[in-house]
Amino acid sequence: MLTRKNSWHRILAVCVLVTFVATNVSAPTASAAPESPPAINVQVFPDRLEGLQVPEKIGQVQRVFNGQGDRIVIVIQDAHAIPEAQWNIKQLIDFFQQIYGVRLVTVEGAPKELSPQIFKSFPEQRLLKSTFKEYLTAGEATGDTLAAIFNTQNGIYRGIEDWPLYELGFKLFLQAMQETTAALEELNAVETELNARKQQVYSRDLLEVDTLLRNFYQNYGGLIPVLQRLSEIKAPDAGSEIALLLGESMRGDENLESVELEVKKLPAR
């Protein structure tokens, strides 16, 4: 599972949850890597997890639940086949390993523990990184794979799939793929009819907004042009999130790409 992951791994899962379980910190074993990882001074998780923070460039804490147990579980939401998201997942794993001493990383797409030793022992590490960079750019490398191979701190990467159930899901996916052509033809016919009715019913402004939205969800346009056009029709309330977002767009805020990504994921939730 640490080589190229087939594209169906990404398509099969609607939303990936990569779970980190923080256990007691212990020294890495000598056999886990060809060289001992650098020593780190780990921190203790805050008593109230609402105070947990991660670097803004690689993620943000969206929700916190304080249970009754003595273990901490950190769930990272994935965005399949998006290189930046996968790299950020790799960086988040590294963050929790370096700062809090997290060792156990549970991953999807595998039924048992992963062993990255063959890659860690590969003599041409520069060539290895270049190869995986190509996989990452092509959307075929996952964040947990990159972390297992390249993070400096040793970790236990354990697959948690129910394999018979996983294979059943894959079988159903292949069956669905065989029906893709017929399904797309039917959907295209419905969309053509719907667009024709829009031309008859929608106003010119509404048609323009509809086109901008369609382009956005088909990756032909950005979210900001949609919001700017909507604000011309009706200005957002002062201080609202949309107003702030538009203000950030005027300043060229670099975090807008992650906002657009979250909006595009909404229909799948």
Order of alpha helices (4+ residues) and beta strands (2+ residues): alpha-beta-beta-alpha-beta-alpha-alpha-alpha-beta-alpha-alpha-alpha-alpha-alpha-alpha
